Structure formats: C-alpha cells, structure tokens
C-alpha cells in the first residue's frame, strides 16, 4: 500500500487550505482510504494505485503549498474506516518522508522498506522541481496534449501556431516529466508486488 502524508507549508502565514484539498482530492482521486486531517495542517490518505499516488504527490509538491511524504509498504489489515486510525510500516514511512520533505527544495520525499525508495525519491524530486517551473501557457497546452489532442489540434483550439505549442511543451519538459512519472509508477508498482509476494 501507499500512504501520502501532506502538510501545508507556511500555514501560520496564510489561510488554512486543508479542507479545500480534502474536498477536491477526495472527489477526483481514486483511493483506498480518503484524505482526512490527521493533525493541524496535515492530511493523509491510502492508495493502492501507484500512478494516482505519484501524480498527486508531484502536483501537490510542485504547487509550493505542500510538503509531501510518500510512504510505501505493508499496512495492518483490515484497514480501519478512518484513515487517521491506520497503522503499519507504510504509515511510519510516510511520516518519516513528510518530515524530510520539509527540508528539500522539491517539498517531496519517499520512504519505504526497499532500496528503491532512494531512487524513486530522486526521480520524483526532480520531476516536482520541473513541474513547479511551468508557466500557465504550458499547462494550457500540456493539459490538452494529455487529453490526446495533436499539436495542430491544440494550436487550433488555443488560436496559436503549432510551433508555439511545440515551444510551450518543450520549454516545460512536458513529455519528459510525464515519462519520468510513468517510469516511477512502474518501479513503485513492482516494489508493491514484491512486498505482496
């Protein structure tokens, strides 16, 4: 299982964003146990889908508003209905990871019972740093590319040239970052399968 522990950064200096995160994430992301506030400005959720967990972890960290800890490993079963009542190594790893994430430029850390955690952390930290530097125009083009539109279709939709679309996606390292998340997903999925054997 995968546990995400997410803590709001600079929470004493601004508004509490936890409830908005809980409402949005729980309505758009597939999870085993939904996001719940665990303490103060922190939330936690449980996943069995590596892609969902990795994508969310990277996007939350890249926003600059959150420190994200991704922990993977075993959990005590059956899982309680309340996320915050969950126990097991994955929860412990997520706690360790979020504390480390607070002291990184990427605002993201990974912990787990295998050596693969260190490599996953490096990949996801780099990816989060790349994503954090994207401009709104890149998001506009990239979101359409992720929906399967060709660059020419995106250009028509946005009223710009195909070359401008290509430039936006290239500058944002859109496809490279997506590939990095896909490879990290494969790696984490393999680790979870091994732990389940």
Secondary structure, DSSP 8 states (H G I E B T S, - for coil): -EEEEEEETTGGGS---HHHHHHHHHHHS--SEEEEEEETTEEEEEES-HHHHHHHHHHHHHTSSEEEEEEES---SS--SSGGG--SHHHHHHHHHHHHHTTSSSSEEEEESSTHHHHHHHHHHHHHHHHHT--HHHHHHHHHHHTT--HHHHHHHHTS-HHHHHHHHHHTTHHHHHHHHHHHHHHHHHHHHHHH-
